[in-house]
Amino acid sequence: MKNRLRELRAARRWSQADLADRCQVSRQAINAIETERHDPSLPLAFTIADVFGLAIEEIFRPDRTETTGNSA
């Protein structure tokens, strides 16, 4: 999943640790999401969206290159 997390965090001059504190997760979790090595759980995605005052869709986008399991 693609995301704008790094861009949004940098615009507010927050460190990964600052954002992690606001979301009540580890800095490593934020790093893994920013680098697209891990997708957030739905509750965490809602928390992140709330922290930034945005809709989830404004932060996270599906990676269109991933297969969806549909064979059309």
C-alpha atoms as a printed R data frame, in Angstrom:
   type eleno elety resid chain resno       x       y       z
1  ATOM     1    CA   MET     A     1   0.000   0.000   0.000
2  ATOM     2    CA   LYS     A     2   1.299   3.430  -0.930
3  ATOM     3    CA   ASN     A     3   1.126   6.215   1.633
4  ATOM     4    CA   ARG     A     4   1.922   9.878   2.270
5  ATOM     5    CA   LEU     A     5   2.948   9.357   5.880
6  ATOM     6    CA   ARG     A     6   6.514  10.662   5.574
7  ATOM     7    CA   GLU     A     7   5.369  13.734   3.642
8  ATOM     8    CA   LEU     A     8   2.626  14.576   6.150
9  ATOM     9    CA   ARG     A     9   4.877  13.983   9.143
10 ATOM    10    CA   ALA     A    10   7.686  16.104   7.683
11 ATOM    11    CA   ALA     A    11   5.271  18.966   6.923
12 ATOM    12    CA   ARG     A    12   4.510  19.110  10.657
13 ATOM    13    CA   ARG     A    13   8.179  18.727  11.591
14 ATOM    14    CA   TRP     A    14   7.417  15.615  13.618
15 ATOM    15    CA   SER     A    15   9.934  12.854  14.080
16 ATOM    16    CA   GLN     A    16   8.878   9.250  13.654
17 ATOM    17    CA   ALA     A    17   8.949   9.033  17.453
18 ATOM    18    CA   ASP     A    18   6.594  12.047  17.728
19 ATOM    19    CA   LEU     A    19   4.079  10.425  15.405
20 ATOM    20    CA   ALA     A    20   4.487   7.066  17.132
21 ATOM    21    CA   ASP     A    21   3.682   8.687  20.491
22 ATOM    22    CA   ARG     A    22   0.566  10.311  19.063
23 ATOM    23    CA   CYS     A    23  -0.553   6.955  17.616
24 ATOM    24    CA   GLN     A    24   0.523   4.918  20.658
25 ATOM    25    CA   VAL     A    25   2.743   2.599  18.610
26 ATOM    26    CA   SER     A    26   6.491   2.113  18.342
27 ATOM    27    CA   ARG     A    27   8.750   4.262  16.193
28 ATOM    28    CA   GLN     A    28   9.667   1.058  14.355
29 ATOM    29    CA   ALA     A    29   6.008   0.557  13.408
30 ATOM    30    CA   ILE     A    30   5.864   4.049  11.898
31 ATOM    31    CA   ASN     A    31   9.113   3.417  10.033
32 ATOM    32    CA   ALA     A    32   7.812   0.127   8.618
33 ATOM    33    CA   ILE     A    33   4.614   1.807   7.397
34 ATOM    34    CA   GLU     A    34   6.474   4.796   5.890
35 ATOM    35    CA   THR     A    35   8.866   2.533   4.010
36 ATOM    36    CA   GLU     A    36   5.930   0.395   2.834
37 ATOM    37    CA   ARG     A    37   7.321  -2.771   4.423
38 ATOM    38    CA   HIS     A    38   4.160  -3.097   6.519
39 ATOM    39    CA   ASP     A    39   0.551  -2.045   6.035
40 ATOM    40    CA   PRO     A    40  -1.186  -0.648   9.117
41 ATOM    41    CA   SER     A    41  -4.119  -2.431  10.675
42 ATOM    42    CA   LEU     A    42  -7.447  -0.761   9.994
43 ATOM    43    CA   PRO     A    43  -7.690   0.624  13.566
44 ATOM    44    CA   LEU     A    44  -4.169   2.069  13.262
45 ATOM    45    CA   ALA     A    45  -4.974   3.573   9.859
46 ATOM    46    CA   PHE     A    46  -7.990   5.305  11.443
47 ATOM    47    CA   THR     A    47  -5.799   6.554  14.304
48 ATOM    48    CA   ILE     A    48  -3.194   7.923  11.889
49 ATOM    49    CA   ALA     A    49  -5.918   9.637   9.852
50 ATOM    50    CA   ASP     A    50  -7.352  11.180  13.041
51 ATOM    51    CA   VAL     A    51  -3.920  12.437  14.116
52 ATOM    52    CA   PHE     A    52  -3.522  14.242  10.786
53 ATOM    53    CA   GLY     A    53  -7.173  15.311  10.576
54 ATOM    54    CA   LEU     A    54  -7.564  13.590   7.208
55 ATOM    55    CA   ALA     A    55  -9.573  10.755   5.707
56 ATOM    56    CA   ILE     A    56  -7.779   7.426   5.403
57 ATOM    57    CA   GLU     A    57  -7.996   7.704   1.606
58 ATOM    58    CA   GLU     A    58  -6.025  10.956   1.735
59 ATOM    59    CA   ILE     A    59  -3.089   9.126   3.340
60 ATOM    60    CA   PHE     A    60  -3.208   5.556   2.057
61 ATOM    61    CA   ARG     A    61  -3.627   4.324  -1.522
62 ATOM    62    CA   PRO     A    62  -3.656   0.783  -2.859
63 ATOM    63    CA   ASP     A    63  -0.557  -0.247  -4.782
64 ATOM    64    CA   ARG     A    64  -2.034  -0.918  -8.211
65 ATOM    65    CA   THR     A    65   0.872  -3.221  -9.124
66 ATOM    66    CA   GLU     A    66  -0.151  -5.783  -6.484
67 ATOM    67    CA   THR     A    67  -2.283  -8.677  -7.632
68 ATOM    68    CA   THR     A    68  -5.786  -8.701  -6.229
69 ATOM    69    CA   GLY     A    69  -6.414 -12.390  -6.633
70 ATOM    70    CA   ASN     A    70  -8.941 -11.782  -9.389
71 ATOM    71    CA   SER     A    71  -8.295 -13.519 -12.666
72 ATOM    72    CA   ALA     A    72 -10.191 -11.627 -15.315
